[in-house]
């Protein structure tokens, strides 16, 4: 399997509850390495731009408001098959359907407040990483 990079966001519900370290530990325990990380406060404009592909969906406005409600931690994870591995560690979007031991099963409050975001493809990962990080910030 190829070494890949993927974007991970620790969402407002998790940062508010001080779960950043526990979530990062789950990624690291799964063999992923953090090669860039920063805690930021998204504005509704920035969150709206990041999630623009969902603009026509009913949940868009609520998602944008939620993502701007508290700080988030954006990070780049690296490892073999990092995109799929990240999604496996996160678990299903709906925590009720997530496997035991996954981040969302353990920490998510609901389908909407599900603690983490992860890129779903190589193309998304490249776009999402470039949205938040310059090349100088990727120090793996």
Secondary structure as UniProt FT lines:
FT   STRAND          3..10
FT   HELIX           12..16
FT   TURN            17..18
FT   HELIX           20..29
FT   TURN            30..31
FT   STRAND          33..40
FT   HELIX           44..50
FT   HELIX           52..54
FT   TURN            55..56
FT   TURN            58..59
FT   HELIX           60..67
FT   STRAND          72..80
FT   HELIX           82..90
FT   HELIX           95..97
FT   TURN            100..101
FT   HELIX           103..107
FT   STRAND          116..118
FT   HELIX           122..132
FT   HELIX           135..137
//
